[in-house]
Amino acid sequence: MNLSITTEAREDPFVMHVGGDLDVYTAPQLKEALDNMGLAGKTIVLDLSAVHFIDSTALGVLVATLQQSRAHEGELCLVIDDPHLLKIFRITGFDSLFSIFPQVADAVEGC
């Protein structure tokens, strides 16, 4: 149930690093962190390279954040390098919904 969330001191794009497991217990922490940042209308790079597990509750938080961001002319890009997590995004079809990059530098450049 450990989750770490850190941010970089940059504005565009805004970069948030997440580590640990994203599940029914920790997804509300991620949602709260994203909501508290006031990121509507901004480009967000969410670094999930240190996430080891993600469940449907956390996927729901990501989709809701993406929808909210796009509704305000923003964007949400993900950094995922774990083959297991990438497979989850492929199976659910979310790989076509999100822009997914292998490294933060790629996402900052391409998002």
C-alpha positions as CSV (number, residue, x, y, z in Angstrom):
1,M,0.0,0.0,0.0
2,N,3.0,2.3,-0.3
3,L,2.8,5.0,-2.9
4,S,5.2,7.8,-3.6
5,I,4.3,10.9,-5.6
6,T,6.9,13.6,-6.4
7,T,6.8,16.5,-8.8
8,E,9.4,18.3,-10.8
9,A,9.9,22.1,-10.5
10,R,8.7,22.7,-14.0
11,E,5.4,24.1,-15.5
12,D,5.1,22.9,-19.0
13,P,4.8,20.1,-19.2
14,F,4.1,19.4,-15.5
15,V,5.9,16.2,-14.5
16,M,4.7,13.9,-11.7
17,H,6.6,10.8,-10.7
18,V,4.6,7.9,-9.2
19,G,6.1,4.8,-7.5
20,G,4.7,1.7,-5.9
21,D,1.4,0.0,-6.6
22,L,-1.6,1.8,-8.0
23,D,-4.7,-0.1,-6.7
24,V,-8.0,0.4,-5.0
25,Y,-6.1,1.6,-1.8
26,T,-3.7,4.0,-3.4
27,A,-5.6,5.3,-6.4
28,P,-7.5,7.9,-4.3
29,Q,-4.1,9.3,-3.2
30,L,-3.1,9.7,-6.9
31,K,-6.5,11.3,-7.7
32,E,-6.1,13.7,-4.7
33,A,-2.6,14.7,-5.8
34,L,-3.7,15.4,-9.3
35,D,-6.7,17.3,-8.2
36,N,-4.7,19.4,-5.7
37,M,-2.2,20.5,-8.4
38,G,-4.8,22.5,-10.3
39,L,-3.7,21.0,-13.6
40,A,-6.8,21.6,-15.7
41,G,-5.7,22.8,-19.1
42,K,-2.1,21.9,-18.7
43,T,0.1,19.3,-20.2
44,I,0.9,16.6,-17.7
45,V,3.5,13.9,-17.9
46,L,2.7,11.1,-15.5
47,D,5.8,9.0,-14.9
48,L,4.7,5.5,-14.0
49,S,8.1,3.9,-14.6
50,A,8.4,3.0,-10.9
51,V,4.8,1.6,-10.7
52,H,4.8,-2.2,-10.2
53,F,1.1,-2.9,-10.4
54,I,-2.0,-1.1,-11.6
55,D,-5.7,-2.2,-11.2
56,S,-9.0,-1.0,-12.7
57,T,-9.6,1.6,-10.0
58,A,-6.3,3.3,-10.9
59,L,-7.0,3.0,-14.6
60,G,-10.3,4.8,-13.9
61,V,-8.4,7.6,-12.2
62,L,-6.1,7.9,-15.2
63,V,-9.0,8.0,-17.7
64,A,-10.9,10.5,-15.7
65,T,-7.8,12.7,-15.5
66,L,-7.2,12.4,-19.2
67,Q,-10.9,13.4,-19.9
68,Q,-10.7,16.3,-17.5
69,S,-7.4,17.5,-19.0
70,R,-8.6,17.3,-22.6
71,A,-11.9,19.0,-21.7
72,H,-9.8,22.1,-20.7
73,E,-7.4,21.9,-23.7
74,G,-4.7,20.0,-21.8
75,E,-3.1,16.7,-22.3
76,L,-2.0,13.7,-20.2
77,C,0.9,11.6,-21.3
78,L,2.2,8.5,-19.6
79,V,5.7,7.1,-19.1
80,I,5.7,3.3,-18.9
81,D,8.6,1.1,-19.4
82,D,7.4,-2.1,-17.6
83,P,6.3,-4.7,-20.2
84,H,3.6,-6.1,-17.8
85,L,2.0,-2.6,-17.4
86,L,2.2,-2.0,-21.1
87,K,0.4,-5.3,-21.7
88,I,-2.4,-4.2,-19.4
89,F,-2.8,-1.0,-21.4
90,R,-2.7,-3.0,-24.7
91,I,-5.3,-5.5,-23.4
92,T,-7.7,-2.8,-22.3
93,G,-7.2,-0.8,-25.4
94,F,-5.9,2.2,-23.4
95,D,-2.7,2.2,-25.4
96,S,-4.7,3.9,-28.1
97,L,-6.3,6.3,-25.7
98,F,-3.1,7.6,-24.0
99,S,0.2,8.8,-25.5
100,I,2.7,6.4,-23.8
101,F,6.4,7.0,-23.8
102,P,9.3,4.8,-22.6
103,Q,11.2,7.6,-20.8
104,V,10.4,11.0,-19.2
105,A,12.6,12.9,-21.6
106,D,10.7,11.4,-24.5
107,A,7.4,12.4,-23.0
108,V,8.5,15.9,-22.2
109,E,9.6,16.3,-25.8
110,G,6.7,14.6,-27.5
111,C,3.6,15.3,-25.3
